[in-house]
Amino acid sequence: MAKYLNVSPLGALDVPALGRTIEAGEAFDVPDELDEFFNDQAENFQPVTARSKRSRKSEPVPGVDVGISDTETGFADSTDEPAPEADEAAPAAASADAGEPAPEPETPDAGTTPKDGE
């Protein structure tokens, strides 16, 4: 009998083949005749491997992205962007470091605009 973990981004899954609902993050036993069925759905089910004495983590399934996800929803946070590199600092900060004053921002022309028909 194999053991799998529900890693589906949808959370709890109703699994008619087992006759029950598998909760998000739940480890469950699978009869040998259904092992291939669950193994072919790596985006939803991850096989649970025996833990070795050296490692406390299960081995990842090849081809499955196990990137960082929100612990509450289980979804990856696609809004995070990497911090800018140190050499990508704003130009004003670079010129201030060089001892030169930062350039004045351009202001729009405050003059009058002609009215229709003039």
Secondary structure in CASP SS format (residue, H / E / C, confidence):
PFRMAT SS
TARGET T0000
AUTHOR 0000-0000-0000
METHOD secondary structure of the structure
MODEL  1
M C 1.00
A E 1.00
K E 1.00
Y E 1.00
L E 1.00
N E 1.00
V C 1.00
S C 1.00
P C 1.00
L C 1.00
G C 1.00
A C 1.00
L E 1.00
D E 1.00
V E 1.00
P C 1.00
A C 1.00
L C 1.00
G C 1.00
R E 1.00
T E 1.00
I E 1.00
E C 1.00
A C 1.00
G C 1.00
E C 1.00
A E 1.00
F E 1.00
D E 1.00
V E 1.00
P C 1.00
D H 1.00
E H 1.00
L H 1.00
D H 1.00
E H 1.00
F H 1.00
F H 1.00
N H 1.00
D C 1.00
Q C 1.00
A C 1.00
E C 1.00
N C 1.00
F E 1.00
Q E 1.00
P E 1.00
V C 1.00
T C 1.00
A C 1.00
R C 1.00
S C 1.00
K C 1.00
R C 1.00
S C 1.00
R C 1.00
K C 1.00
S C 1.00
E C 1.00
P C 1.00
V C 1.00
P C 1.00
G C 1.00
V C 1.00
D C 1.00
V C 1.00
G C 1.00
I C 1.00
S E 1.00
D C 1.00
T C 1.00
E C 1.00
T C 1.00
G C 1.00
F C 1.00
A E 1.00
D C 1.00
S C 1.00
T C 1.00
D C 1.00
E C 1.00
P C 1.00
A C 1.00
P C 1.00
E C 1.00
A H 1.00
D H 1.00
E H 1.00
A C 1.00
A C 1.00
P H 1.00
A H 1.00
A H 1.00
A H 1.00
S H 1.00
A H 1.00
D H 1.00
A C 1.00
G C 1.00
E C 1.00
P C 1.00
A C 1.00
P C 1.00
E C 1.00
P C 1.00
E C 1.00
T C 1.00
P C 1.00
D C 1.00
A C 1.00
G C 1.00
T C 1.00
T C 1.00
P C 1.00
K C 1.00
D C 1.00
G C 1.00
E C 1.00
END
